[in-house]
Amino acid sequence: MGKVIPINGLWIEVKVECYSGYKADESPRRVFIRERPLEVTRIVDRWYDLHGNYYKVELESRGIYLLKQELKRDKWFARPLWLSP
C-alpha cells in the first residue's frame, strides 16, 4: 500500500454493493464514494452490534476506511482512517 496518511475523517453516506451468501449483505465488495466505484481489496476487520455492522476495509489504492451499515435505516456510511497519497 505504500506510504499512508492518518486522518480523522467524518462519516459520509455511501452506496455499497455486497456479497450475499449465508446472509444478506454478508460482506462489502464495492463502495461508491461520490458515485465513484471503489473495489474492496481487503477486509481488515469486522464487528457487529445491535444497531449496525462495521467493516474496516482497504479500498483499491485509496487507503483504509471504516464502513458502517445502520440496520434500522438500511443505510451505509464511510469514514476514512488512512489515505494513500
C-alpha positions as CSV (number, residue, x, y, z in Angstrom):
1,M,0.0,0.0,0.0
2,G,3.0,2.3,0.4
3,K,3.0,5.5,2.5
4,V,-0.2,6.3,4.2
5,I,-1.5,9.5,5.9
6,P,-3.6,9.2,9.1
7,I,-6.7,11.4,9.1
8,N,-9.7,12.0,11.3
9,G,-12.5,11.9,8.7
10,L,-16.2,12.5,9.1
11,W,-18.9,10.0,8.2
12,I,-20.3,10.4,4.7
13,E,-23.3,8.4,3.3
14,V,-22.2,6.0,0.6
15,K,-23.7,3.2,-1.5
16,V,-22.3,-0.3,-1.1
17,E,-22.5,-3.5,-3.1
18,C,-22.2,-6.6,-1.0
19,Y,-21.7,-10.3,-1.4
20,S,-24.8,-12.1,-0.1
21,G,-24.2,-15.7,0.8
22,Y,-25.1,-17.2,4.1
23,K,-26.9,-13.9,5.0
24,A,-27.9,-10.7,3.2
25,D,-25.1,-8.1,2.9
26,E,-22.6,-10.6,4.2
27,S,-19.5,-8.6,3.2
28,P,-18.9,-5.4,1.2
29,R,-17.4,-5.8,-2.3
30,R,-17.6,-2.3,-3.8
31,V,-18.1,1.2,-2.3
32,F,-19.4,4.2,-4.2
33,I,-18.0,7.4,-2.8
34,R,-19.5,10.4,-4.5
35,E,-20.7,8.0,-7.2
36,R,-17.2,6.7,-7.9
37,P,-16.9,2.9,-7.6
38,L,-14.0,1.6,-5.5
39,E,-13.3,-2.1,-5.1
40,V,-12.8,-3.5,-1.6
41,T,-9.4,-5.1,-1.9
42,R,-9.3,-6.4,1.7
43,I,-11.4,-6.7,4.8
44,V,-9.1,-5.9,7.7
45,D,-11.6,-6.4,10.5
46,R,-15.4,-6.6,11.1
47,W,-17.7,-6.5,14.1
48,Y,-21.4,-6.4,14.8
49,D,-23.7,-4.9,17.3
50,L,-27.5,-4.4,17.7
51,H,-27.6,-1.2,15.7
52,G,-25.2,-1.9,12.9
53,N,-22.4,-3.8,11.1
54,Y,-18.9,-2.4,10.9
55,Y,-16.1,-3.2,8.5
56,K,-12.6,-1.9,8.3
57,V,-11.7,-2.2,4.7
58,E,-8.9,-1.3,2.2
59,L,-10.2,0.4,-0.9
60,E,-8.3,0.0,-4.1
61,S,-5.3,2.3,-3.7
62,R,-7.3,4.8,-1.6
63,G,-6.4,3.7,1.9
64,I,-8.2,2.2,4.9
65,Y,-11.9,3.1,5.5
66,L,-14.4,2.3,8.2
67,L,-17.8,1.3,6.8
68,K,-20.9,1.3,9.0
69,Q,-24.2,-0.2,8.0
70,E,-27.1,1.2,10.0
71,L,-29.5,-1.7,10.2
72,K,-32.6,0.3,11.3
73,R,-32.4,2.8,8.4
74,D,-30.6,0.3,6.0
75,K,-28.0,3.0,5.1
76,W,-24.3,2.8,4.7
77,F,-21.7,5.3,5.8
78,A,-17.9,5.5,5.3
79,R,-15.1,7.3,7.2
80,P,-11.5,7.4,6.1
81,L,-8.9,6.2,8.6
82,W,-5.7,6.2,6.5
83,L,-5.4,7.6,3.0
84,S,-2.7,6.7,0.4
85,P,-1.1,9.8,-1.1
